[in-house]
Amino acid sequence: MLPTAPAALLLAFASIASAAKLPSYIKPCKADRKLNECALKRGREIIPILSKGDPSIRVPVLEPLLLDRVDLKPQGSLELRLSCYNCHVHGLSKAKLLDISLDLRKRHIALKLKIPRLMVIGKYDVLGKVLLFPITGKGVANLTLSDVDVEAALGYRLHKKKKEEFAEAIKHQVKFDAADFKISLTNLFNGDKLLGDNMNLILNDNWKEVLNDLKPSISSTVGQIIVTIINQIFELIPYSQFFVKN
């Protein structure tokens, strides 16, 4: 499943600009035994700021985050094709950074987030089966997750460019869980209200099974978004600027 990134994200694949400096609100940490403690403090400080976006380091607006297209390919009992267009993701600005761990020797970052409410709204089309029931339609989708726990891990490598050393994220893993999942799909079955209401009822009554089938696809998309945004920053700012020399 590959989301079509907005124009701001596509800058990551354009020609590499000259090295930039970290914005003043991103304060580097010392690479010492208190690195994780410092990173946690700094991370909590910048989430609400970065949610507004920052063109100087090629970070798009995150509240809401706009995705041109997301294709979901569920696993398990869901046999369908679900695509969301012009999707607006709300709630990232309220994310709480619970923990972060940096291993500079192994070049690995792990973090935990809590998002009270994550809502995705956009146009959709769907075709297939849900729990053996056929489903088809085009309309507006509203997918809302409550109390979302996210665990993400990121590996990176270093490379030289114009005498400076830059980082590049090369692999990712994202896992998440939610306390609740609400689904609303308008105009199912060519606007047949009875069939549409029944299908929405089925989806919501079986939200745990539906969410479990969607998790691999959603996790992959979230991971790709994280890597794309981080690499845009990494490509622009030398690695040494992220840490204070002892």
N, C-alpha and C positions, 0 to 999 in steps of 0.2 A: 504494500500500500504506500503510494508516494503522493504527498500533498504537493500541489503546485504552489510554490512560494510566491508571496507578493513581491512587487518590484524591489522593495528594500532588501529582501533576502537574496535576490538574484545578483546583487552587487558582489556577493562572496565569490562568484565565479567570473567576475569581470577582471580586467587587468589589475595587477597589484599596485596599490597606491604607495607613496613614500611613507616611511615609518612615522607614526603619530605618537602622541603622548597620552597617558592615562588622563581622563578627566579628573578635575580636582576632587570630586566627590568619591572617587574610587581610591582609597588609601592603601598602599601596599603593606604587606606584613613582613616581619623578619622571618627568615628561614631557620627558625630555631625550635626548641622543644614546645614553645607556645604557639606554633604556627596554626594549628587547628583552632585553638581558642580565639586567636586573632581573626582567622578567616570566618568563623561563625559570627563574630561581632560585626565585621565589615559586610558580610553577606546580608545580614538582617537590615543593615543601614541602607544598602543600595537597592533592594528589591522595590520599594515604593517609588524610588527615583527612576529606575530603569523601566518601570511599567509605563512611563510616559514616552518612552523611546528616546534615542539619542543619535541623530544623524552623524555626529562627529565620529562615532565609533561604529556606525552602521547597524545600530540596534533598532528594530522596528517598534512601533507602538505596541505594547503588550496588553493594554486594557482599552478596548478589546483587541485581541490578536486576530488579524484577518488572514484567512487561508482561502485561496482561490478555489481549491478543490481538494477533497479528501475522499479516497475510495476505501471502503471497509470490506474486508473479506473474512467474515467470521468463520470460526471452526466449531465443530460439534453439531448440535441439532439444528443450527441455523444454516439453511441452504439458500443463500440469497446474495444479490449484488446490491450494495447500498452506497450511493455516492452523495456527498454533500458539496454544494457549490456556494461560493461567496459566504463562507462560514465565519461567523464571529464568535470568538472564544472569550467569555467573560469570567472573571474571578481570579486571574493570575496575580493581580496586584495585591490580593489579600493572602497570598501564600506566606506561610510561616516557615522559615528555615529552622529545622529542629536540630540538625547535626550536619557536620561536614568533616571529612577526613581527606588530607592531602598527603600522598607519598611521592615526594619529589624524586627519590631514587628510582622507584618503579614507574614513575610518571602515570600516576593513577589518582583519580578524584572520585570520592563517593559522598553522596549527600542524601538527606531525608527531608521531605517537605510535607506540610499539612496545608491543604486547601479547603476552607470551610464549604465553599460552594463553587462548582465549576459548571458553567452553562454554555452549550454550543447551540447557536441558532443559525439556520441557513436554509436555502432551497435544497431539496433532495429529490432523488428518484430511487425507487426500489423495485426489485423483481425477484421472486423466489418463494421460499417456504419458511415458516416459523413454527416449530413444533408440529410439523406435518401439515399445517394450515397454509394455503397459498396466500401470497401477499403481493400487491402491485400498487403503484401510485406515484404521483408527482405532486409536490406541494411544499409546505414549510415544515421543517423539523425543529423540535426543541428537545434537546437531550440534557438533562440536569443531574449531576453527580453531587452527593452531599458527603461531607467529612471524608475527603479524599486523602489517603496516605500514599505518598510517592517515595520510592527508593530508586535512585539513579546512580549509575557508575559510568565513568568515562576514562578511557585510556588515551594518551597522547604521545606524540613523538616530537623531537626537536630537529630543526634543519637551519642551515645558514643561508642568509640572503642579504647581499650587499653588506657584508661584514657584520651583520647583526644575526642573532639567533632568535628564531620564531618557533612557536608551538603549533601543532596541528592535531586536532582530535581525530582519532582513527577508528575507534570502536566505542560502542555504547551498550548499556543494558538498562532497561527501565521496567520496574514492577510497580503496580499500584493496586489499591483496594478502596472500596467506598462503602459507606454505611447505607446508602440508598441510591436508587437510579430511577428517575422519572423520564418517560418517553411520551412525546406527543408528535404524531405525524398527521398533518392535515391532508385532505383530498385523497385519501386512500380509495382504491377501487373506483376511480373516475367520479369521486364525489358521493358515492353511496354512503350516507350517514350511518345507517344501521351496521353495515359491514365494517366501515371505518372505526366506529366507536367500539365494536366488538374486538377488532384487531388491536386497538390501543389498550383495551382492557386486558387482553391476553398478554401483550408485551409487558405491561406493568405488573400484572399478577405473577409473572414469571421473570421478574427483572434480574434475579440472581443468576439464573441460567443464561439469560440473554447477555448479561454483562460478562460472565465467564467466557462465553463464546467470542465476544468482541475484544476481550483483553489483549490477546497477542497482537491484533491489528492496531489497536489504539496505542499500545506500548511502543510498537515499532514507529508509528508516526511521531509520537512525542519525542522519542529518542532522536529521530532525524531532525526535528525542529531544533532541539537543544544543540546538536552538533553543528547545524548550519549557522545558528546565531553565534555560538562560541567561536567557531572558526573565522567568522567575519571579524571578530575582535582580535583573535590570535594573528590573523594575517596582517593586521594593521599595526599592532603594538608589539615591540620587541619583548621577548620573554623576561628579560632582566628587569623590566619596569614593574612587574607584578610582585617583586620581592625586594626588601631592603637588605643591603649587604650588612653583615655583622661587623 
